[in-house]
Amino acid sequence: MPARLMDPVGLVLACLMGAAFLGTYAVLFCWSLCISPRGGVPWFLRITSFAALALSTAHVTTSFMCLWPFVDYLEEYGDVAASYLNLTTTDQLSWSSFTLPHAPNPSKYTTLRDVIFLLTGILHDTVFIWRLHMAWDKSYLICAPSTILATTTSLIGFFAITHPPSLASVLTVQDRLRNFTNYFN
């Protein structure tokens, strides 16, 4: 099995963007607390606002914690990975004499980050359904389709987190897509 290359650029950018959005969200959250009247905002929205801020903070924190395995990987194999990534053509690479060490397995924080992301989505879907319920004169017929979709999405999300696909099946799907797009070229 060929060695997996770790590409931290996407994860680092996601962490930085998440931190920027969390900062913006925190400022807007504090501003909304200052301008909202004390009795004018329902208690449900106040509680979910605090929960959403806490979940967003936990998500960004766990995203940064997912970078630790890569930092350890670079400390141990940084020069080998750098020489591998600097190759310009495949002719320069001799697969029999040069192999990159295996990347570390995803950390436990990756699963925690995914669960927190899913819980944040469930929380926001719940607020959306509640607002639909209140805006349409407390009609349950309006909320039913959204509730069914939100429940289905949550169940599929938890199933995807607890049963991740194997690397071989992902590569097979990528090969099929590549063959499909080559057919039309």
C-alpha positions as CSV (number, residue, x, y, z in Angstrom):
1,M,0.0,0.0,0.0
2,P,1.5,3.4,-0.9
3,A,2.2,5.9,1.8
4,R,-0.5,8.5,2.5
5,L,0.7,12.0,2.1
6,M,-0.6,14.5,4.7
7,D,-1.8,17.8,3.2
8,P,-2.2,20.2,6.1
9,V,-3.0,23.2,4.0
10,G,-6.7,22.6,3.9
11,L,-6.9,21.9,7.6
12,V,-4.8,24.9,8.5
13,L,-7.0,27.2,6.3
14,A,-10.2,25.6,7.8
15,C,-8.9,26.3,11.3
16,L,-8.0,29.9,10.5
17,M,-11.3,30.6,8.8
18,G,-13.1,28.9,11.6
19,A,-11.3,31.1,14.1
20,A,-12.2,34.3,12.1
21,F,-15.8,33.3,11.9
22,L,-15.9,32.5,15.6
23,G,-14.5,35.9,16.4
24,T,-17.1,37.5,14.2
25,Y,-19.8,35.4,15.7
26,A,-18.7,36.2,19.3
27,V,-18.8,40.0,18.5
28,L,-22.3,39.7,17.0
29,F,-23.4,37.6,20.0
30,C,-22.2,40.2,22.5
31,W,-23.7,43.0,20.4
32,S,-27.1,41.2,20.3
33,L,-27.1,40.8,24.1
34,C,-26.5,44.5,24.5
35,I,-29.2,45.7,22.1
36,S,-31.9,43.2,22.8
37,P,-34.6,44.1,25.3
38,R,-34.6,41.9,28.4
39,G,-38.2,40.6,28.1
40,G,-38.5,40.8,24.3
41,V,-36.4,37.8,23.3
42,P,-37.9,34.3,24.1
43,W,-35.9,32.2,26.6
44,F,-35.5,29.5,24.0
45,L,-33.6,31.7,21.7
46,R,-31.3,33.0,24.5
47,I,-30.4,29.4,25.6
48,T,-29.8,28.3,22.0
49,S,-27.6,31.3,21.4
50,F,-25.4,30.5,24.3
51,A,-25.3,26.8,23.3
52,A,-24.4,27.7,19.7
53,L,-21.6,29.9,20.9
54,A,-20.3,27.2,23.1
55,L,-20.5,24.5,20.4
56,S,-18.8,26.9,17.9
57,T,-16.0,27.5,20.3
58,A,-15.6,23.8,21.0
59,H,-15.5,23.1,17.2
60,V,-12.8,25.6,16.5
61,T,-10.8,24.3,19.5
62,T,-11.0,20.7,18.4
63,S,-10.1,21.7,14.8
64,F,-6.8,23.2,16.1
65,M,-6.2,20.1,18.2
66,C,-6.4,18.0,15.0
67,L,-3.3,19.7,13.9
68,W,-1.1,18.1,16.6
69,P,-0.6,14.8,14.8
70,F,0.7,16.7,11.8
71,V,3.1,18.8,13.9
72,D,4.5,15.6,15.4
73,Y,4.7,14.0,11.9
74,L,6.6,17.0,10.5
75,E,9.1,17.0,13.4
76,E,9.9,13.4,12.7
77,Y,9.7,13.2,8.9
78,G,9.8,16.9,7.8
79,D,12.9,16.6,5.6
80,V,11.6,13.5,3.8
81,A,8.2,15.0,3.2
82,A,9.7,18.3,1.9
83,S,12.0,16.4,-0.6
84,Y,9.0,14.4,-1.8
85,L,6.8,17.4,-2.3
86,N,9.5,19.3,-4.2
87,L,9.7,16.7,-7.0
88,T,8.4,18.2,-10.2
89,T,7.9,15.2,-12.4
90,T,7.0,11.6,-11.7
91,D,10.2,10.5,-13.6
92,Q,12.3,11.8,-10.8
93,L,10.5,9.5,-8.4
94,S,11.8,6.0,-8.0
95,W,9.1,4.1,-6.2
96,S,11.4,1.2,-5.3
97,S,14.1,3.4,-3.6
98,F,12.0,6.2,-2.1
99,T,9.0,5.8,0.2
100,L,7.4,8.4,2.4
101,P,6.6,7.2,5.9
102,H,3.0,6.6,6.7
103,A,1.0,9.5,7.9
104,P,-0.5,9.2,11.4
105,N,-4.0,8.0,11.7
106,P,-6.7,10.6,12.3
107,S,-6.8,11.6,15.9
108,K,-9.7,11.2,18.3
109,Y,-10.3,14.9,18.0
110,T,-11.3,14.5,14.4
111,T,-14.3,12.4,15.4
112,L,-15.1,14.8,18.3
113,R,-14.9,17.7,15.8
114,D,-17.4,16.0,13.5
115,V,-19.8,15.2,16.3
116,I,-19.7,18.8,17.5
117,F,-20.3,20.1,14.0
118,L,-23.3,17.7,13.6
119,L,-24.7,18.8,17.0
120,T,-24.4,22.5,16.0
121,G,-26.4,21.7,12.8
122,I,-29.0,19.9,14.8
123,L,-29.3,22.9,17.2
124,H,-29.7,25.4,14.3
125,D,-32.2,23.1,12.6
126,T,-34.2,23.0,15.8
127,V,-34.3,26.8,16.1
128,F,-35.3,27.0,12.4
129,I,-38.2,24.6,13.0
130,W,-39.3,26.4,16.1
131,R,-39.3,29.7,14.2
132,L,-41.4,28.1,11.4
133,H,-43.8,26.9,14.1
134,M,-44.1,30.4,15.6
135,A,-44.3,32.3,12.3
136,W,-47.1,30.1,10.8
137,D,-49.5,30.5,13.7
138,K,-48.2,27.4,15.5
139,S,-49.1,25.0,12.7
140,Y,-47.6,21.6,12.9
141,L,-48.3,20.9,9.2
142,I,-45.6,23.5,8.3
143,C,-43.1,21.9,10.7
144,A,-43.6,18.3,9.8
145,P,-41.5,18.2,6.5
146,S,-38.7,20.2,8.1
147,T,-38.7,17.9,11.2
148,I,-38.6,14.8,9.0
149,L,-35.7,16.2,7.0
150,A,-33.7,17.4,10.0
151,T,-34.2,14.0,11.8
152,T,-33.1,12.1,8.6
153,T,-30.1,14.3,8.1
154,S,-29.0,13.9,11.8
155,L,-29.3,10.1,11.6
156,I,-27.4,9.9,8.4
157,G,-24.7,12.2,9.9
158,F,-24.3,10.1,13.0
159,F,-24.1,7.0,10.8
160,A,-21.5,8.6,8.6
161,I,-19.4,9.5,11.7
162,T,-19.7,6.0,13.3
163,H,-19.1,4.1,10.0
164,P,-16.5,6.0,8.0
165,P,-15.7,4.6,4.5
166,S,-12.5,2.7,4.1
167,L,-9.7,4.2,2.1
168,A,-10.0,1.5,-0.6
169,S,-13.6,2.3,-1.2
170,V,-12.9,6.0,-1.5
171,L,-10.1,5.4,-4.0
172,T,-12.4,3.1,-6.0
173,V,-15.0,5.8,-6.2
174,Q,-12.4,8.4,-7.2
175,D,-11.1,6.0,-10.0
176,R,-14.7,5.5,-11.3
177,L,-15.2,9.3,-11.3
178,R,-11.9,9.8,-13.1
179,N,-12.8,7.2,-15.7
180,F,-16.3,8.8,-16.1
181,T,-14.8,12.3,-16.7
182,N,-12.2,10.9,-19.1
183,Y,-15.0,9.3,-21.1
184,F,-16.4,12.7,-21.9
185,N,-13.0,14.4,-22.7
